[in-house]
Amino acid sequence: MILYYHPLSSYCWKVLIPLYENATPFTPRLLSQDEAAAEWMALWPMGKFPVLRDEARGRTVAEASIIVEYLDAHAQGPFRAIPADPDAALEARLMDRLFDNYVMGPMQAIVADRLRPQDARDPHGVEQARRTLRKSYALLEERMAGRTWAAGEDVSLADCAAAPSLFYADRVEPMRAAHPVLAAYLDRLEARESFARVLVEKEPYWPMFPYADG
């Protein structure tokens, strides 16, 4: 398997976590390299990453949640992204959507605005995104109370989404002081070997993040 990704991308982190959880062999192709970027665009002209190329099956797989489920089906190990129980599986997928849509999405909107020229910034849009994050924190704080991981007692697809979402969102709209459940949960994520590895690998690129000092 070949993974086209960037070590600073939140959605790429989402895919790296299950790969590292199961020690799945793969060839990394960093999109900071021109040759890898050309291969990636030929495989997925939409220009979004990560993209997984499974040469053994002749499959190109895009969209982070779909890649995680693909790995769950074709690169099995002790980590299972989707629980066997149907109700638990729905909860994992729901939490995945909550983190992607209501934490990752507004966080990325705030970061994107910071990267624009001063005269092209959108203060109103940024404040809307911050309100969405605050609302999401409150919802997640209540929903995750008493849980070890995002969707229950086992690590799942939901945690693959939660780790990058909360890590980055806490830099743009800090949440730890007012949300002890989320703060303790993020601490557990950061201590987990798979996510800790992702955080180490981001370091050479971290100064590129506009809230790196936040």
NORCOR-V387591 format. One record per backbone hydrogen bond with DSSP energy under -0.5 kcal/mol. NH is the residue of the N-H (numbers start at 1). CO is the residue of the C=O. Records with the same first field share a line. If there is no record, write none. Layout:
NH: CO + CO
This chain:
2: 53
3: 27
4: 2 + 51
5: 3 + 29
9: 6
13: 9
14: 10
15: 11 + 12
16: 12
17: 13
18: 14
19: 15
20: 16
21: 17
22: 18
23: 20
24: 19
27: 1
28: 26
29: 3
30: 28
31: 5
33: 30
37: 33
38: 34
39: 35
40: 36
41: 37
42: 38
43: 39
44: 40
47: 44
50: 4
51: 4
52: 61
53: 2
54: 52 + 59
55: 53
57: 54
58: 54
59: 54
61: 52 + 59
63: 50
67: 63
68: 64
69: 65
70: 66
71: 67
72: 68
73: 69
74: 70
75: 71
77: 79
83: 81
89: 85
90: 86
91: 87
92: 88
93: 89
94: 90
95: 91
96: 92
97: 93
98: 94
99: 95
100: 96
101: 97
102: 98
103: 99
104: 99
105: 100
107: 103
108: 104
109: 105
110: 106
111: 107
112: 108
113: 109
114: 110
115: 111
116: 112 + 113
120: 117
121: 118
126: 122
127: 123
128: 124
129: 125
130: 126
131: 127
132: 128
133: 129
134: 130
135: 131
136: 132
137: 133
138: 134
139: 135
140: 136
141: 137
142: 138
143: 139
144: 140
145: 142
147: 144
148: 152
149: 152
152: 149
157: 81
159: 156
160: 156
161: 157
162: 158
163: 159
164: 160
165: 161
166: 162
167: 163
168: 164
169: 165
170: 166
171: 168
172: 168
173: 169
179: 175 + 176
183: 179
184: 180
185: 181
186: 182
187: 183
188: 184
189: 185
190: 186
191: 187
192: 188 + 189
196: 192
197: 193
198: 194
199: 195
200: 196
201: 197
202: 198
203: 200
205: 202
206: 202 + 203
208: 205
209: 206
212: 209
214: 211
